[in-house]
Amino acid sequence: MRSPLPSRTFKLKIGDILHMKREHPCGSRRWRVWKLGLDVGIECLGCGRRVKVRREKLERRIKRVISPPDGNMTPLSTSPASHPDPL
């Protein structure tokens, strides 16, 4: 009887950069985490496409996780429209 393969569990945080095994159609392999939970929200760093993927499916597709240094996370959006002026 075979022993089950060791599970690869990643400690993901919002802002982490994921290097995937396969390329996105735009040619990029790098994605940024923007939502955590049962489904993980990721954004392609090549074209900006946002998708939600089941955690177990995502963990099979990750090659490595690149965590930004603490306190130096870059915002997901820097456009003025995403930060309206207070009234």
C-alpha positions in Angstrom: 0.0 0.0 0.0 1.4 3.4 -1.0 1.8 6.2 1.5 0.0 9.4 0.6 2.0 12.2 -0.8 3.1 14.8 1.7 0.7 17.8 1.6 2.2 21.1 0.7 0.4 23.7 2.8 1.4 27.3 2.2 0.9 30.1 4.8 -0.5 32.7 2.5 -0.9 36.4 3.4 -2.6 39.2 1.6 0.0 40.8 -0.6 2.1 37.6 -1.2 3.3 37.1 -4.7 2.7 33.6 -6.0 5.0 32.1 -8.7 2.8 29.5 -10.5 3.9 26.3 -12.4 2.1 27.3 -15.6 1.8 30.6 -17.4 -1.3 32.7 -17.7 -2.3 33.4 -21.3 -0.8 36.8 -21.0 2.6 35.2 -20.4 3.0 36.0 -16.6 3.5 33.4 -13.9 3.2 35.8 -11.0 0.0 36.5 -9.1 -0.7 38.7 -6.0 -3.0 37.5 -3.2 -5.9 39.9 -2.5 -8.4 37.7 -0.6 -8.0 34.8 1.7 -10.5 32.2 2.9 -11.8 28.9 1.5 -11.4 30.6 -1.9 -8.3 32.6 -2.5 -8.5 35.8 -4.6 -5.5 36.3 -6.8 -4.6 39.0 -9.3 -2.3 38.5 -12.4 0.7 40.8 -12.3 0.9 40.7 -16.1 -2.5 41.8 -17.1 -4.4 42.6 -13.9 -7.0 39.8 -14.3 -8.6 38.9 -10.9 -9.9 35.4 -10.1 -11.0 33.3 -7.1 -9.6 29.8 -6.8 -10.4 27.0 -4.3 -7.5 26.9 -1.8 -6.7 23.2 -2.4 -6.7 23.7 -6.2 -4.4 26.8 -5.9 -1.9 25.0 -3.6 -1.3 22.3 -6.3 -0.5 25.0 -8.9 1.9 27.1 -6.8 5.6 26.7 -7.5 6.8 29.1 -4.7 5.5 31.9 -2.5 7.4 35.3 -2.4 6.3 37.2 0.7 7.0 41.0 0.8 9.0 42.3 3.7 6.7 43.2 6.7 5.5 46.8 6.6 6.5 47.3 2.9 3.5 45.9 1.2 2.6 47.7 -2.0 -1.1 48.6 -2.3 -3.1 46.7 -4.9 -4.4 49.8 -6.6 -2.8 53.3 -6.5 -5.3 55.0 -8.8 -7.0 58.1 -7.3 -10.4 56.6 -8.1 -9.8 53.8 -5.5 -9.2 56.4 -2.8 -12.1 58.9 -2.9 -11.6 62.2 -1.1 -13.4 62.5 2.3 -16.3 64.9 2.4 
